[in-house]
């Protein structure tokens, strides 16, 4: 990620664009970022990490942090890698818990969160 940030910083400077790029572990929260400070949050594949497997335990926290740092009229631009899992979550409210030859098996976000706390 640091290499990508360095490249983008050089591009921004070359185009006289004032952008603050940062690298952080969003699973740990968006520490150091003030609430309501962004007009746009761009997610390029990050949400994918939270909709399957062990990442599901941190899904609610991730979405709460995105909502916290967005301005009231802000936009969340979602560019998923695996759109099928994200679409399934948005359409059903269920997280893909596992997939097998029989198809997608899923669990509700609340059930997975309760299981992960146990």
Secondary structure, DSSP 8 states (H G I E B T S, - for coil): -HHHHHHHHHHHHHTT---------GGG--TT--TT-EEEEEESSTGGGGSSGGGGGGHHHHHHHHHHHEEEEEEEEE--SSHHHHHHHHHHSEEEEEEETTEEEEEEHHHHHHHHH-
